Amino acid sequence: MMSLQFDEGTYTVTRRTDSIRLLAKEFALLHFLYENKEKAFTRSQLLDRVWPLEYPVERTVDDHVYRLRKKLKRWEEIGLETVRGYGYRLIIRLNIAILPSNPSTQDQEMREVIHGLFRKYHLYGQGKSMLTLLDQQEALGIEIDPFYQLYIHFIKGDLEWLITTKEIPFKERLYWLLIFTHALIEPSESLPLYEKALNSSALSDEQLRELRILNIVEVYAEAGQYERGKARLIETYHVMENDELVHFKLPVKLSELYVELWGGSGEAVEDQIAALRSGLKDAPYLREIGRFQVMEGLWLLRQGRIREAEPRMDDGLDVLKMTLNAPLYLNSAYQILLFMAHHRIEGRLRTKYCQVYADISKSYGVPVYGQQIVDEIRTFLSPFSLSSDLPLI
């Protein structure tokens, strides 16, 4: 994929060895759209981001896009697209004819090293590192595995691409879209979708296993089915042992803590918290650390210690935001709301976290694409019957 370099001191943008000098606001607009490529923004949103302390009219955005298109015309890979009835987005087109030949992209040893890097970044929750590696493919002479191309859109929360792209069949996007539905609709609605997916032939064996032993467990608890969640965890540990899924240990322990928070005794919750605190003490796993902090906050909420709970949940959300893992960040904010509703916590705190969830949702396009995602998943899964007694995978 083509990459651009931006020099803020001179308002210069460079592609390989070719540079273009821009005006200050042209530079700021292009830089913002490039950092959020493939994502559409309204004129109003662009005014807020590029002209935050000024009061220009929407026509200003149109004029700057017009001038940028003229100046960037010789770079055929870059497109400043008009999204009819909405606004603009920047796209990067693949132009094989002008791509330089990088021998390293064909080197199997190099491909294995890069794949290993992605696995490590994924393990440690380093979303920013993954995005940087993806963005610098051309400069580094590497080629990213197609799986990670899709996965990057997932962790970025690029809902528009995930639901509208024609590059990848819907069946291959289904699992990743399903994960997002947990934070889009009530547990009583998402649970049947998860169970239908488990009863279908739409997912790969690995996706079916992960959905069954991990993703669905927390939804059972939220839907008021604590015992089913506990029973599923017994199966989960059995599968983990048989398949030697060592990297599942912390995520599953967090799911177990979450289930206990919803229906377990105080003693069970304290035991889980102690075990996780010990396991995370020297672990560099940002995703798990962020989730654990949020759950500590939920435990404090359950005890009525609201003043202590708030900063703990905020710390957890801040860590999850740092990981650039959109589904976990969005889902954790939603789980706070679900837990507060379950314990009938109202007032300032609930208002605050409703706004937090709304802001996060808006940043990923949930108001625009959330319902479409749910509708298309329901349509796709509608031919499959629902079974309440699914066999162990």
CORMOVEN-V164629 format. One record per residue. D_CENTER is the distance of its C-alpha to the mean C-alpha in Angstrom with 2 decimals. Layout:
d_center
D_CENTER
D_CENTER
This chain:
d_center
21.11
23.19
22.44
24.11
25.51
26.10
29.16
29.04
32.69
34.09
31.49
31.52
28.85
29.56
28.77
30.42
33.92
33.99
33.43
33.48
34.49
32.90
33.76
31.76
29.80
29.38
27.88
25.53
24.42
23.89
22.04
19.56
19.06
18.81
16.07
14.12
15.66
15.25
14.11
17.03
18.56
21.65
24.73
24.53
21.04
22.37
25.48
23.64
21.72
24.62
27.62
26.59
30.14
32.02
32.97
33.02
32.96
30.40
32.92
32.18
28.76
30.53
33.17
30.85
28.86
32.29
33.48
30.39
30.75
34.38
33.75
30.99
32.89
34.00
30.47
29.92
26.38
25.12
24.94
24.65
24.21
25.39
23.26
26.15
26.34
23.20
23.25
22.27
19.70
20.19
19.97
21.05
23.47
24.50
28.22
29.51
33.02
32.37
30.01
31.94
32.64
30.90
32.63
29.94
27.48
29.97
30.51
29.40
29.53
27.26
24.72
24.82
24.42
21.32
19.81
20.76
19.14
15.74
16.33
17.30
14.44
12.09
14.59
14.82
11.19
12.16
9.22
11.83
14.35
12.53
12.05
15.68
17.00
15.62
17.08
20.36
21.11
24.28
25.64
25.22
26.58
23.87
22.12
18.63
18.49
17.27
14.93
12.95
13.21
11.30
8.83
8.22
7.55
4.95
3.15
4.69
4.00
7.46
8.81
12.23
12.25
10.83
13.60
16.29
16.51
19.81
19.24
17.86
19.40
17.69
18.59
16.51
13.36
14.34
12.79
9.17
10.09
11.92
9.21
7.98
11.75
12.18
11.16
12.99
16.42
18.92
19.02
22.33
20.71
17.60
19.89
22.15
19.37
18.23
21.93
22.72
20.09
21.71
25.06
24.30
24.62
21.44
19.32
20.28
22.05
19.32
16.70
19.40
20.12
16.66
16.29
19.81
20.04
16.77
14.40
17.41
19.25
17.71
18.07
21.74
22.27
20.79
22.96
25.98
26.47
26.70
29.17
27.11
24.20
26.74
28.27
25.03
24.47
27.94
26.98
23.80
25.95
28.40
25.95
24.57
28.17
29.25
26.42
26.30
22.56
22.92
19.28
18.54
20.98
18.99
16.04
18.89
20.97
18.31
18.16
21.94
22.14
20.03
22.43
25.38
24.24
24.52
27.75
29.17
31.98
31.74
33.17
30.49
27.72
29.61
30.06
26.37
25.57
28.37
27.27
23.69
25.02
27.28
24.69
22.32
25.30
25.22
21.80
19.48
16.27
14.24
11.57
14.62
16.63
14.31
14.13
17.87
18.71
17.17
19.19
22.24
22.00
21.96
25.01
26.75
26.09
27.64
30.63
31.03
30.40
28.35
29.21
27.96
24.79
23.46
23.24
21.78
18.85
18.45
18.55
15.83
13.44
14.60
13.89
10.27
10.02
11.87
9.64
7.12
4.43
2.70
3.56
6.34
7.24
7.63
9.22
11.43
12.73
13.56
15.25
17.36
18.61
19.41
21.28
23.15
24.20
25.41
27.51
28.62
27.60
28.22
29.30
27.80
25.04
23.69
24.02
22.10
19.02
19.22
18.99
16.14
14.07
15.51
14.69
10.97
11.03
13.22
11.24
8.60
11.69
11.82
15.61
16.14
14.16
13.42
16.95
17.17
14.36
16.25
19.56
18.92
17.69
20.82
23.00
21.90
22.46
25.59
28.09
27.11
28.99
27.62
29.00
29.06
30.40
28.10
29.45
27.98
26.11
